[in-house]
């Protein structure tokens, strides 16, 4: 189905122009004629004009009964004759107007109203819905013109663009920028609720050597496999993202350090036994995991939280890698002491 590319404003201008033309013809039908019939009767003029559009267009009265509808509306609703039927019964299968009904807004305010909505009864397609008041000579809104424009393709395209902004192309996990945003949000929520939050950084040991010895294609395969293994072995509420070339971030809401360490060691144990077999190359790899919990003293913000986990994973790598390292309060105190002059 092809859809009109005109904007709401352009369509509204065409509607106003059509109304004006009808008024002109009714006021001055021309020499030798006393009615609009010489040109085209008003109903046929309306019907033929709007039948050429693929948008769903109909007019309702104040009882929400359909007065007129174009061909596209009839074809999409597939209910035969629409005149006299109430729009909320056809579109929403309700006995009364829905709360989001644009016509209700128009009848109440007397002004045009616009919204976007996914319609379950129209194959769950997305529509841009515009409603315009039709007023009498005294300004009373006695009818409402409603226009449904299918924006499903546009919506899907926008969803893909939005998804590409937050997702890592290789692994499908959220990317570093979005992960940091989520980390900040979860840190604030945990602080407000007084609940636990654990942050893990998982890094692949000697990933550069893997790329050099096995090729980047195999390295990409390892990254994808590890991302899948992490997602499959975490809780439904946990959040995983790719935060570096060979690093993954994992957030465990409502978890303390002990529970976080248990989960980290289970993941480490699983990956230490896993054979990465791409069909061309098969080998094992090791990971290092750094872990921090939000119950560390004097944590002011998510940046400090990230720094703790980063120091933990760096400590694991300095100790030879292939291990889980939990940064605890003693480690932090020793680090602070080491910074003091003369110590």
PyMOL commands that set and color helices and strands:
alter all, ss='L'
color gray80, all
select helices_A, chain A and resi 8-27+36-38+42-51+71-77+87-92+102-109+120-122+152-166+176-193+207-214+216-232+257-273+302-318+329-339
alter helices_A, ss='H'
color red, helices_A
select strands_A, chain A and resi 56-61+66-69+113-119+125-135+141-150+197-204+239-242+247-253+276-277+282-283+287-293+324-326
alter strands_A, ss='S'
color yellow, strands_A
deselect
rebuild
show_as cartoon
